[in-house]
C-alpha cells in the first residue's frame, strides 16, 4: 500500500478538489475522497467505508462473451495491496485472464511501469522513494538505477510508458487536482515537463501500436486521448464503471486491444477493455477479491531496425571479385532500449545478364544491443558472382535481405577486378573500385584506369564535384563571357571549372587563367577537396609543422595539415608530404573516397 491516511482534513480537501462519483453520494466525505485519490486504497477503507465487505461486483454489469482468442502474451501485474492470492507481489497472468502466477514478492509502491519497446526490460518508478529501476522478471525484485529528477515531490507518479513508434518514454503524474505529462530520459532519469493534461486524476496511461496515447481519469471515470506534443487531454467518453485507487492499463500490441486492470475498492477488481472511440469499458471478467493491480503487458512489437552498414570479404581485401565466394555481413541499427535478437534470410541474388549468381549461405543471425548497431558476427551470408566474360565494366549485383522482425533491405554488391591495369594487389585497388562504383570516373579506356597517370586541373574539377554531389551531377552550362580565357565554353570541363569558381573553391592559376591541363599538385589537392566539401572551411593556422617539407609559412600548410588531422593523408614517406608532386589517378582515389566519405558497400 502507498501509505495510511490519518489526515481527515487532507481527505476532505481532496474530495472538494475532485468530482465525486454519483454512486458515492451516500458515503462519508472521507470515503468519497479516498476513492478519488491518486493513492492506493488505505487500510481503513474496507472496514470504515464498506463495512468490512467488498462491493458486490456481480451487480455492476455482466461479462460479455469474449470473442478474442487468448494467446500467450503475458501481463506482468504488481499487486500493490496487502491482500489477495499474492499480496504485495509481482505476478503474471495470460492476457485476457486474471489467473495469477507468482513471480516474487515486491513491497514497493510502484504504480508506473512498462516494458521497453523490445519487451526485454520492465521498468518502474517507486513513488515513495522516487527511484527509477527495473524488475527482475524471474524473482520480482526491483533494482533501482537512481532517483528521478525534475518531478516535484507533491506529484504522485502514476504511469510510465514507452512509445512503440519512437524512442521516447513518457511519465504522467497527478496531485489529485492536476495531472501532468512528462518525458523521461532513463539513462539520466531526468524528467522534462510537456504540459498539464487538463484532467485532475489521470491514474493510468497507455500508448497503442500506432503511437496514440490514452489515459484514464478516475475523478469522473472517463477515457481521454492525450496529445504527446502538448500534454493536453481530450475527452473521449465515460467508462461507465466507477474506479478507485490504483489502476493498471496497457495495450496488447499484438491485437491492438486496450486492457484495464480495474480496481473498485475493498479488494473488488475486474478485467475490462476500453472502446477507443466512445471511452466505454466492457467487463470481461471479475477477479478474485484482493489484488489492486498495476503493471504492463509484455508483447514485443516488431522493432523498426534500420539498415546501417555492409561489409564484404572483411577477412580479405574487402572487395568481391568474379568467381570468389565472399562473406557478406550487414549491420542493422536497433533504436530500442533493449537488445534485439533476429534472424535473416538472403534471396533474389541477381545481376546483369551473362553472370551466374549463387547464394552459398542464405541465413544469418543477429544479437543487437540496445540503441546501437550490430552485425551478424560469425553467422553471416555467403555469395558468389561469376561469369565467363565480364557482363559490364561497372558490375553491380543485388540481393534482398529479410529479417525475422519484418525489416528488409536490398543490398548492392559491387563486383571488383574492373580494370585490367589495376590488379587486386594494388594498394589503391579498393579506392579505385569505389570511384567507379560511385560513377566518379569510368577509367581512361575501355577497361583501363591508367592509375599512374597524373590528374589534370580540369579533370579534378569534375572529380571533386561528382564526389560531393553524387552520380549524374550536371552543373549549368558555360556561356560567354567565360570566367577563364583558357577554358572556352566548348570544353567538356568548362561547366565544372566555372562551378568550382562560383563556389569559391578555385580562383585560377593566374589572372583570368585556369591552366586546365596542368597537373594537380598534392598541395593544390588539399584545397580542391576540402573547399569543395565545405566552402566555408578555414582550418587553423599551422604551428609546428607536421611535415618537414611543408613549413608553417606555406599557404597550403593549414589545408594539408587539415587533411592529416582527418586521417586522409599520412605523407609520401620520410616525414614529408611532397607538396609539389602531381596527384596520380590512383592517389586521387584515396583523396576523394576519404574526404567525401565514399564507400564501396553500404546503405
N, C-alpha and C positions, 0 to 999 in steps of 0.2 A: 504494500500500500504506500501511497505517497507520504501522507502524514496524518495524524489525528487532528481533527479540528476542535478546538476548545473555545475559539473566539466567536460567540454568537453575534457579536457586532459585525465582525467580518462577513459572516454568512448573510446577515441581513443586508449589508451593503451590496454584496454580490447579487442578492435577489433583486434589489432595486435596480441594479445596472443591467440585469439580463431579463429577457422576456420569459415569463413563467409559462409552462406548458398548461394547456387548457385542462388536461386530466389531473393536474396537481392542485387545483383551486381549493380542495378541501384540506390540504396538508398545511402544516405549520410553515411559517416563512423560512425557518431554519432548514426544513426538509426540502422545500422547493429550491432554496438557494443551493443546497448541496447537489441536487440533481443538475443544476445549470452551472456547474463549476468546471474549471479546466483540470481539476484534480481527480484522483481515483476515489472510489467510494470509501468514506471513513468507517471506522469500526462501529460507531454508534448508529449508523443509518438503518441497518436491518432491524435492530431492536426498537429504536426510537421512532422510526418513520413507517416501518412495515409491520410492526407488532410481532417481529420475530419470524414472519413468514414471507418467503419470496413471492413476487407477483404471480398471479395465475396467467401465465403466458398463453395458455390454451385459448383464452377468451380474446386475445388480441386480433388474430386473424389466422386462417388455416393455411397450411402449406399448400402450394400448388404442385401438381405432379411435375417433377423435374425432368426436363427433356434433354438436357445436355449430357452426353456420355461422360462419365467420370474417367479421368486419366491418371497418370502417375505424378502430376505436378503436386508439389507439397507446399502447404502453408506452414511457416515456422512461427508459432504463436507464443508470445510471452505473457503468461498469466501473472498480472501484477497484483492480484488479490490473494490473500492467505486462505483460500478456500477452493474447493473443487477437487477433482481427481488428483491433480498435481499442482498444489498451491505454490505460488512464487517460484515458478519454474519455466524453462523453455521446453516447449513440446512441438511435435509435428502433427499435422492432420492432412490426409489427402484432400485436395481441393474439391469442394462440394460436400464435405463431411465435417463433422466435429468429433471424429474418432481419434482420440489423442494417443500419441506415443511419447513417452518421456525422453527428452534429450538430457536434461540435468537441471538441478536447482539454480535459481538466479533471483536474488532478492533485490536487485537494483530496480529503482523506479524508472524504467526505460519505456517511454511512450513513442519515441521517434526512432524508427528503424527501417531499414530497407536493404535489399540485395543490390550489389553493383550490377552494371549492365551485362556482365558476363555470368551473373548468378553464381559467382565463385565466393564472394565475401559478403557476409551480413554485417552491416554497420549499425551502430546505435549511439544515442546520446543519453546519458544519465541526467535526468532533470535536476536532481538534488545536488550532485557533485559538479555538474556541468562538464563531465568528462566525455570526450568522443572516444569510441573504441570499436572493437569487433567481437563478434560472438565466435566461440569455438562450437562448431556445429555437431561435434561428437560428444561434448560434455556440457554445453550450455554456459560455460564460463565466459565472462566478459573481460576482455583485456583492453585497458584504456591506453590511448596514444597521446593524450594531452587534454588540456582544457579549451573549451570553446571561447573564442574571443569575438566580441562585437555584439553579443546579445545581452541586453540589460537583465539584471538579476530579477526584476519584477515580472519577467515574462516566462510563462511555462512553455517549455519546448515540447510541442505536440507531435510533429511529423517531420520525417526525413525521407526525401525521395530522390532517386536517381532518374534523370531524364533519359529514356532509352534512345532518343533521337539526337543526343549531343553528349558532351562530357560534363554538363552542368549538374550540380547537386543542389537541391532546394531544402529549406527548412521553414516550417511555419510555427508561429508562437501565438500565445494569447495571454492577456492579463485578466480575462473574464469579461472585459468590456471592449477590448481592442485586439484584433488579430493582425499579425504582420507576416509578410513573406520575405525570406532572405535567400541568398545563395551562400554556399559554404565551400571553401577550399579545404578539403580534408587533409592534405599534407600539412598545412599550416594551421588548420582548424579555425580559420578566420571567416566569420560571417559578415556579409555585406547586405544591408537593408535594401530591398527593392521598393517596398511601399506597403501601406496598410491595405488589408483585403476588403475592409468595409463591412465585415460581419463580426459580431463580438466574440463568438465562441467556436471558432474553427478548431475542431478537435482531432480531425484526421484528414488525410490528403492522399491523392493518388495521381499518377501520370500514366496515360494509356500508351499503347504501342505506337500511335501516331504523334505523340508528344503533347496531347491536350491534357490540361491539369484540371482536376476536380477536387472539391473539398466538401466536408460535412460540418455544418454548423448546428450545434445541439441546443442553442438558445431558443431557436424557433423550429428546429428539426427540418432543415432544408438542405438540398443538394445545390451546390453552386459551381460554376466554372470560374477558373482563375486565369487572368492574363499573366503569363510568366514574365513579360517585359515590364509591367507596371505594378503587378500585385493585386490589381483591382478584381474583386469578385463580382460575378453577375448571377442573379438568381435563376435557377433552372426550375425548381418547384419543390413543394413539400414532400418529405419522405413518407409521410403517412404513418409513422411509428415514433413513439417517444423514446429517445435515447438519453442516457445519463452517464456521467463519469467517463472513464477512458474507453476509447473505441479503437478498433482496427479496421483498415480499409486498404485494399490493393487490387490491382488488375491481375488477372491471369492473362498474360500476354500471348499465350498460345490460343486463346479463344476470344480475347477482347472483352471478357465479362468483368465488370466491376463488382467485387465481393465486399461485403461488410460483416465484420465480426462484431455484431451489435450487442451492446450491453445495456440492460434496462435498469438494473439495480437490485440489491438484495440477493445477488447470485444468479438472477434470471438473465439468460443470454440466448441469442439467436444467430443463425446464419442467414443473411439476406443478400440480395443483389439489387443494384440500382438501375433504373431506366435512365439512360443518359439524356434522353430527350425531354422527359417530364419530371425527373427527380424522384418519382415514386419508387419505393422499395418493395420488394417481393419476398415474403418469408419462404425460405427453403426448408429449414428445419429448426426445431427447438433444441438447444443444447442442454447437457447435464447441468444441474444447478451448481453454481460455484464460480467458474472462471470469469475473469474480466480480461479479455484478450486484446493485446496489441500485437503487431507483427507484420510479416511480409510473406508474399507468395514467391516461391523460388521457381521461376520459369525463365531459362535463358532465352533472350532474343537472339536473332541472328546478328552477330556483331558486324558492323559495317567495316570490315577490313578493306584496306585500300592498297593497291599495288605500290611498292616503294622502290624496288631496285631489282637488278638482274645480273647474275654472274654467269659466265660461260667458260668452261675449261679453266676454272680457277687454279687447278693444280698444274696447269701447263702454261701456255703463253697467253691465255685469256682471249683467244680467238678460235672460232670453229673453222677448220679447213675442210675442203672437199674430201669425203671418204673417211673422215675422222669421227669416231664416236666420242662425244663430249658430254660432260655433266652440266646440266642446266639448273641453276639454283636461284629461283625467285625469292624475293623478300616482300613481306607484307607488313603494313602498319596496323597496329592494334590501338584504337583510341580509348579502350575501356580501362577501368582501374583494376581489373582482374586479368589473370593470364587466360589466353585462349589456345585451346588445342584444336587443330583442324587437320584434315587430310586433303590432298589434292590429286586431281586426275588430269593428265595431259592428253589432248586429242587434236585431230584436224591439223596435223603437221603437214604443211604443203609449201609449194614454191612454184617458180616458173616451169613451164613445160620443158622436158628434157632431163629433169633431175629425178632422183629417187629419194624419197623422204621416209625415214624409218624411225619409229619410236622404240627405243630399246628398253626403256624403263618408264612406264606410264603413271607411276604413283609416287607421291611424296608425302611427308608428314611434317607438321609444324607444331611447335610449342612456343608461343609468342608471349613474352612478358607484358605486364600492364604498361599502357601508354608508351609503347616502344615498337620498333620494327624487329622482325626476326626472319631468318631464312630456314630452309629445310635441312640444314646441317648435314648429317651423314646420309639422309634419306631423301635424295633429290631425283630429278628426271635424267634420262639419257636419250640422246637423239643422234642420228647420222644423216647427213645430206651428201649425196654422191651423184656424179654424172660422168659420162664418157667424154663429153665436150661441155665446157662451162656454158650454161644457158644464157648468161649475161655477165657483162663486166661487173656491174653492181648487182650482186646476187643476194637477195634477201629471202628468207623463209619466214613463215608464221606458224604459231602453234597456240591452241586455246587451252588455258588452264582453268579448271573449275574446282573451287574449294567446297568442302562439306558445309561451310557456312552459307553458301549460295553465291559468294563473290566469284566473278570471272574476270579474266584478262587475256587478251590476245597479244602474245609476246612476239616481237620481231627479232629474228635471229639472223644476223649477217653472216655470210659465208666468205671467209678471207681467201688469201692467196690470189688476190685480184690482179696484181701487176707482175708481169714476168721478170721485171728488173728489181723487184723488192722481195727478196727471199724472206721466209719466216724467221730466219736468224738475224735479220736486220734489227738493230736496236730501236729503230723508229717505226718498225713494221705496224704495230697496233695503232699508232697515231696516224699513219698514212691511211690505213683502212678506215679509221674514224672520219677523216676528211672526205673520203669517197662516200661513205655511208651517209654523211650529213649533206652531201651534194655541194661541198665547198669547192671541190675540184674533181674532174673526171680523168686526170692524168695528162700526159703530154703526147700520147699516141693512142693507137687502137687498144693496146693492152700494156702500155708502159707508163711509168710515172716520172722518169728522169730524176731520181732522188738527189743526185749530186749537183744538179743544175742550180745556179744562183737565181733567186727570185727577184724580179724587177719591181720597180716602184709602181708601175701601172698594174701589174698582176696583183700586187699586195692590196691595192685599193679594193679590188673585187673580193679577195680572200677574206679580209677583215670584216667587210660589211655583210657578206653572206654568213660568216661565222656568228656575227652579232644578231642579225635579223632573221636568219633561217633560210632554208632552201627556197629558191624561187624569188628571192628578193630582187626587185627591179626599180632602181631609182628613176626619177624623172629624166627624160631625155635632155641632152645638151642642145642649146641653140645659141647662135652668135648674138652678141659678142662673147666669146669663151673666156673663162677665167684665166686660162694659161695659153700663151701663144703657141706652145709646143704640144698642145693637146686639142686638136680640132674635133669638131662635133662628129666627124666621120669615124673617129677612133671608137672601137668597141668598149674601151675602158673610160671614155670621157665622162659618162654619167656617174660612174663610181668615184672617179677622181674629184669631180666637182661636188658630189655629195659629201665626201670627206672634208673638202674645203668649207662647205656650208656649215658643217658641224663643228668647225674649228679644230679639226684633227690635224690638218696639214695646211701649210702656207706656201709650199713650193720650195724649190732649191735655190732660187734667185728671183729678183723682181720680175713678176709676170711669167715665170717659167716653173715647170714641174719636174723636168728631167725624167720622163716616164720610163725610159729604157735603162736608166741607171740601176745598178744593184741596190737592193735594200740592205743597209749595214745592220749589224747586230745592235748598234746604238740606236739607229733610227727605228728599228723594230720595236723597241721598248715603248716609244711614244705611239707608234701605229696602233698597237694592240690595246694599250691602257687608255688612251684618249678615245678610241672607238668604243671601248667598253663603257667608259664613263667620261663624257666630255667635260664634266666639272671637276674631275680629279686633279688635285695638286699635291703630289707627295711631299713629305717633309724633306728639308734640305739635308744633304749628306754631312755627316760628321767625319769620324774616322772611316776611311774608305773600306768597303767590303772587298773590292777587287784592286789588285796592285796597279793595273793599267787603266783604272778609271778614277782619277783624282776628284776630290770634292769640288774643285773649280770647274769641272767638266759640266756643261749644261745638260748633258744626258744622265749625269750621275744619279740624280734623285729618281729618275724613271727606271734606270737599270737596277738600282737597289730596291725599288718597289717590287719589281719582278722577283728579285731574290727573296724578299720578305714573304711573298705569296707562294714560294716554292715552285715557281715556274722555270727558273734557271738556276744553275749552280756554277756557271762559268765554262771556260773552254779548257781548263786544266792549269795546274801550277799556280793557283790563286789568281788567275787572270780571267778576263771576260772576253777579250779580243773584240773590242767595240767596233773596229773598222773593217772586220771581216764581213763578207757578204753572207746573207742568210740563205742556206741551201733549201731546196724544196722539202727535203726530209726533216731538217731542223724546224722548218715552218710548221710541220705537223704538231710538234710539241708546243711551240709558242701559241698556236691557235687553240688547240684542244684544251690546254690547261687554263689559258686566260678566259676563254668563253665557256668553260665547263662542258665541252662536247664529249659525249660518251658513245661508245660503240654499241653497248647494250644497256637497256634500262626502260623506264616508263615513258 
